[in-house]
Amino acid sequence: MIRLKLSALMGERKLRISDVMRDTGISRNALTRIYREEVDRLDLEILEKLCRYLEIDICDMIEMTDELNDS
């Protein structure tokens, strides 16, 4: 299973979705879905914006686990 770590990264920096939305131009809906890990696919442009904004590498945003997704 692939996990997105946006919520943890934002929590460490004390960022709100509205902060990221304002600073990156990414829609609230897209950010909320990524934050809650409710996405089936991720737009590369959005991934790049988030990584540049948070000053991280892609591997800091995405994690592969051995868990299977039951959804």
VOTI-250550 format. One record per residue: residue in three letters; x, y, z of N, C-alpha, C in turn. Coordinates in steps of 0.02 Angstrom, whole numbers. Layout:
BEGIN
+-----+--------+--------+--------+--------+--------+--------+--------+--------+--------+
|  aa |    n_u |    n_v |    n_w |   ca_u |   ca_v |   ca_w |    c_u |    c_v |    c_w |
+-----+--------+--------+--------+--------+--------+--------+--------+--------+--------+
| ALA |      X |      Y |      Z |      X |      Y |      Z |      X |      Y |      Z |
...
+-----+--------+--------+--------+--------+--------+--------+--------+--------+--------+
***
This chain:
BEGIN
+-----+--------+--------+--------+--------+--------+--------+--------+--------+--------+
|  aa |    n_u |    n_v |    n_w |   ca_u |   ca_v |   ca_w |    c_u |    c_v |    c_w |
+-----+--------+--------+--------+--------+--------+--------+--------+--------+--------+
| MET |     42 |    -59 |      0 |      0 |      0 |      0 |     44 |     62 |      0 |
| ILE |     24 |    111 |    -38 |     61 |    175 |    -40 |     24 |    225 |      5 |
| ARG |     62 |    257 |     48 |     35 |    306 |     95 |     64 |    375 |     80 |
| LEU |     23 |    425 |     86 |     45 |    494 |     78 |     53 |    525 |    147 |
| LYS |    107 |    561 |    158 |    122 |    586 |    225 |    109 |    661 |    232 |
| LEU |     64 |    688 |    191 |     51 |    760 |    194 |     26 |    782 |    262 |
| SER |    -19 |    745 |    293 |    -46 |    766 |    358 |      9 |    770 |    411 |
| ALA |     54 |    721 |    412 |    108 |    722 |    461 |    156 |    779 |    447 |
| LEU |    172 |    790 |    383 |    218 |    844 |    365 |    189 |    912 |    383 |
| MET |    124 |    921 |    370 |     92 |    984 |    387 |     88 |    992 |    463 |
| GLY |     74 |    938 |    498 |     71 |    941 |    571 |    138 |    962 |    602 |
| GLU |    193 |    935 |    576 |    259 |    953 |    601 |    273 |   1027 |    592 |
| ARG |    245 |   1056 |    539 |    258 |   1127 |    524 |    201 |   1172 |    548 |
| LYS |    151 |   1142 |    580 |     93 |   1179 |    605 |     58 |   1218 |    549 |
| LEU |     50 |   1185 |    491 |     17 |   1215 |    434 |    -55 |   1191 |    430 |
| ARG |    -98 |   1235 |    407 |   -168 |   1217 |    394 |   -177 |   1210 |    319 |
| ILE |   -230 |   1176 |    300 |   -244 |   1167 |    229 |   -252 |   1236 |    196 |
| SER |   -282 |   1283 |    230 |   -291 |   1349 |    202 |   -224 |   1384 |    189 |
| ASP |   -174 |   1372 |    232 |   -107 |   1400 |    221 |    -77 |   1373 |    157 |
| VAL |    -79 |   1307 |    150 |    -49 |   1274 |     91 |    -86 |   1295 |     28 |
| MET |   -152 |   1298 |     33 |   -193 |   1318 |    -24 |   -174 |   1388 |    -48 |
| ARG |   -170 |   1434 |     -1 |   -153 |   1504 |    -17 |    -83 |   1509 |    -47 |
| ASP |    -35 |   1473 |    -20 |     34 |   1480 |    -41 |     51 |   1442 |   -105 |
| THR |     13 |   1389 |   -121 |     30 |   1348 |   -179 |    -18 |   1356 |   -237 |
| GLY |    -79 |   1378 |   -223 |   -130 |   1382 |   -275 |   -165 |   1316 |   -289 |
| ILE |   -150 |   1265 |   -249 |   -184 |   1200 |   -255 |   -253 |   1206 |   -223 |
| SER |   -303 |   1177 |   -255 |   -372 |   1184 |   -230 |   -380 |   1150 |   -163 |
| ARG |   -427 |   1177 |   -124 |   -442 |   1148 |    -58 |   -464 |   1075 |    -65 |
| ASN |   -505 |   1061 |   -115 |   -530 |    993 |   -125 |   -472 |    944 |   -137 |
| ALA |   -425 |    963 |   -180 |   -368 |    920 |   -195 |   -325 |    911 |   -133 |
| LEU |   -312 |    964 |    -97 |   -271 |    960 |    -36 |   -304 |    916 |     17 |
| THR |   -369 |    926 |     26 |   -405 |    887 |     77 |   -403 |    813 |     60 |
| ARG |   -412 |    795 |     -3 |   -411 |    725 |    -23 |   -341 |    694 |    -13 |
| ILE |   -289 |    732 |    -27 |   -221 |    708 |    -16 |   -207 |    703 |     58 |
| TYR |   -227 |    753 |     96 |   -218 |    755 |    169 |   -250 |    694 |    202 |
| ARG |   -310 |    676 |    179 |   -347 |    620 |    208 |   -330 |    553 |    175 |
| GLU |   -285 |    555 |    127 |   -264 |    495 |     89 |   -323 |    462 |     54 |
| GLU |   -365 |    503 |     23 |   -424 |    479 |    -12 |   -415 |    482 |    -88 |
| VAL |   -353 |    483 |   -112 |   -341 |    488 |   -184 |   -320 |    420 |   -212 |
| ASP |   -341 |    407 |   -274 |   -319 |    347 |   -309 |   -259 |    362 |   -354 |
| ARG |   -254 |    425 |   -375 |   -197 |    447 |   -416 |   -181 |    518 |   -397 |
| LEU |   -119 |    536 |   -410 |    -95 |    601 |   -389 |    -63 |    636 |   -449 |
| ASP |    -87 |    696 |   -463 |    -61 |    737 |   -517 |     12 |    755 |   -501 |
| LEU |     57 |    744 |   -549 |    128 |    757 |   -538 |    142 |    831 |   -525 |
| GLU |    103 |    875 |   -556 |    111 |    947 |   -544 |     96 |    965 |   -472 |
| ILE |     43 |    935 |   -445 |     26 |    947 |   -374 |     79 |    919 |   -329 |
| LEU |    103 |    859 |   -343 |    155 |    828 |   -303 |    218 |    872 |   -303 |
| GLU |    236 |    897 |   -361 |    295 |    941 |   -366 |    285 |   1005 |   -325 |
| LYS |    227 |   1036 |   -331 |    213 |   1097 |   -293 |    218 |   1085 |   -218 |
| LEU |    190 |   1030 |   -195 |    192 |   1015 |   -124 |    264 |   1002 |   -100 |
| CYS |    301 |    965 |   -139 |    371 |    951 |   -120 |    413 |   1014 |   -119 |
| ARG |    404 |   1057 |   -168 |    442 |   1120 |   -169 |    420 |   1165 |   -111 |
| TYR |    356 |   1169 |    -98 |    329 |   1211 |    -44 |    356 |   1188 |     24 |
| LEU |    355 |   1122 |     35 |    377 |   1094 |     99 |    453 |   1083 |    102 |
| GLU |    486 |   1096 |     45 |    558 |   1087 |     39 |    579 |   1017 |     58 |
| ILE |    548 |    969 |     25 |    562 |    898 |     37 |    571 |    862 |    -29 |
| ASP |    597 |    801 |    -26 |    601 |    758 |    -84 |    537 |    718 |    -89 |
| ILE |    524 |    691 |   -148 |    464 |    651 |   -158 |    461 |    593 |   -109 |
| CYS |    519 |    562 |    -95 |    520 |    505 |    -50 |    500 |    524 |     21 |
| ASP |    502 |    587 |     38 |    479 |    610 |    104 |    403 |    616 |    107 |
| MET |    371 |    619 |     48 |    298 |    628 |     43 |    262 |    561 |     36 |
| ILE |    295 |    513 |      4 |    263 |    450 |    -14 |    299 |    392 |     21 |
| GLU |    260 |    346 |     48 |    288 |    288 |     83 |    253 |    225 |     58 |
| MET |    292 |    173 |     47 |    264 |    109 |     27 |    266 |     63 |     88 |
| THR |    209 |     33 |    105 |    205 |    -12 |    162 |    184 |    -81 |    139 |
| ASP |    189 |   -129 |    183 |    169 |   -197 |    168 |     94 |   -209 |    178 |
| GLU |     59 |   -159 |    207 |    -13 |   -164 |    219 |    -50 |   -167 |    153 |
| LEU |   -105 |   -204 |    153 |   -150 |   -205 |     95 |   -207 |   -159 |    109 |
| ASN |   -229 |   -122 |     58 |   -285 |    -76 |     64 |   -349 |   -116 |     56 |
| ASP |   -393 |   -115 |    106 |   -456 |   -152 |    104 |   -512 |   -112 |     71 |
| SER |   -499 |    -50 |     53 |   -552 |     -8 |     24 |   -572 |    -30 |    -45 |
+-----+--------+--------+--------+--------+--------+--------+--------+--------+--------+
***
